[in-house]
Structure formats: C-alpha cells, structure tokens
Amino acid sequence: MPEEGTGSEKRLPRSIRFSDREWARLEAVAVMRGMAAGELVRAAVLAAVGEPSPTADPGRTLAPLIEQTFRYAHILATAARNRMLEEGRAEELEELIRSARRLQRELQKDQPD
C-alpha cells in the first residue's frame, strides 16, 4: 500500500539526532498543535522546501470543527434564551448578556494589535 507522498512514492524512515532538551521542546509544541513530534518535524521540513503537508496547517483541518461547534453552541444558546423568556426570566437573561459583553470587551483589550 503506498504511503502519503507524491504519487505512489513510499516514505522511508530517516535518522535525525536531537538532544533531550530539543526533543522535549519539539514534543511540547507538537502537543499544542495536536500532533506527534515526528509529524511536526516532517511538516516543518516539507514546508521549508515548499511542499507543505496537510498537518503543517492544523487550522485547515480544525476550521470545519470550529465552525460546527459554533453552530451547535448557537443552537443551544438560542434554546436556553427561549426557555428563559418562556419562564419569565428576561431580566436574568439581560444580565447574562451584559456580563458576556463586558467579558468580551475585556478580552478584546488584552489582544495585541
């Protein structure tokens, strides 16, 4: 079975040496990106030579999941809003909205330009 690569090109293991400190840093970054350290090294090297791999840009694969999560959160928030209004809790709902907007403004202040 052909492995990922150009056409039916088979990938072979290559030996690269890292110090324990270097490898620990690579592993930490890889975990933050949701990948194995070896995948991170491969993606970085391929990107450096102009052949980006799908794992080099995790945002490309995460974007659809983020969008779907946002949709579900919107549906749940709308259902909760409607339930609160039906239960006569409009004032509590308004306070929640004000609180969320205050938090959003605070978070936006912390963002670098």
Secondary structure, DSSP 8 states (H G I E B T S, - for coil): ---SSSTT-----------HHHHHHHHHHHHHTTS-HHHHHHHHHHHHTT---GGG-HHHHHHHHHHHHHHHHHHHHHHHHHHHHHTT-HHHHHHHHHHHHHHHHHHHHTS--
